[in-house]
Amino acid sequence: MAITHPLPPHGDVVATLNFYSPPADGSPPYNIAGDVPPGVTPRNYGIDSQPVLIRDARGKESAFTLDHDAFQILQRQPPVSVSDPHPEPFTDDASIRARYYPEVERLLLSVVPGAARVIIFDHTVRRSSPSAPRQPVARVHIDQTALSAAKRVRRHAASPEEAEALLRGRYRIINVWRPLNKRPVESFPLAFASSASLRDDDVVPVEHRYLSTGYVGQTAGIRHHEGQKWYYLSGMTEEERILLECFDSESLKDGSNVKGGRVAHTAFEDPRTREGAEGRESVEVRALVFGP
């Protein structure tokens, strides 16, 4: 007898999202990246939990673009690199760099309009298990700000001269997000808001401190606003990708029609998730994309 698996939750849903609440003492907000030493406060700001309508993008995947929404949904992607002779799941950071980074670079060059060069600078594997070193982030945020995006270009370019040349053109930071589960995602799906529905006042720069290296960047906390339009992709499979555009220099230009460049996103608990559902596993690869 064939084994059947329950269908994952689908359709629009009202779920709780955790938005930014400012530090009680009025100090500038910060958070600590990576492992937090004992006795160190990982962040000094709070959470404003709000019920939000999250629309299912399933069946409307092609309606969203980077320039308008700052996210794009891609389907029919290979579960692992098409050139990989060992198509087992990714098991460690080294295999992701060796096996998946080249695929991500080819993907971005092929689907991002005008993309001429890609610099991949890191990745994170997340597993919704209490023992996992990185779990899904259930706080609404944007990974980069204009300030931190420029710092990333200067940090990862081959030379200061090359960095300044790249900064004179269009540059973007795009995360390529995919599940690692073999079956469709049931728990802790990813929610993302259309950049066109995000107001400037909703976005709060947050200092992002890497204690291990001394590097300081910025992320952004997001204030709740009723006008924000939130989406998720029900039952996402390992053959689908979500491009999350965290920054686009074109959006800063006067008169630009680009609404993208700041995709607020978060994991969320779907209240319809069945007891015993498989935990979500995912990998996000972060890249600088240059051109045109």
Secondary structure, 3 states (H helix, E strand, C coil): CCCCCCCCCCCCEEEEEEEEECCCCCCCCEEEECCCCCCCCCECCEEEEEEEEEEECCCCHHHCCHHHHCEEEECCCCCCCCCCCCCCCCCCHHHHHHHHHHHHHHHHHHHCCCCCEEEEEEEEEEECCCCCCCCCCCCCEECCCHHHHHHHHHHHCCCHHHHHHHHCCCEEEEEEEEECCCCCCCCCCEEEECHHHCCHHHEEEEEEEECCCCCEEEEEEECCCCCCCEEECCCCCCCCEEEEEEEEHHHHCCCCCCCCCCCCEEECCCCCCCCCCCCCEEEEEEEEEECC
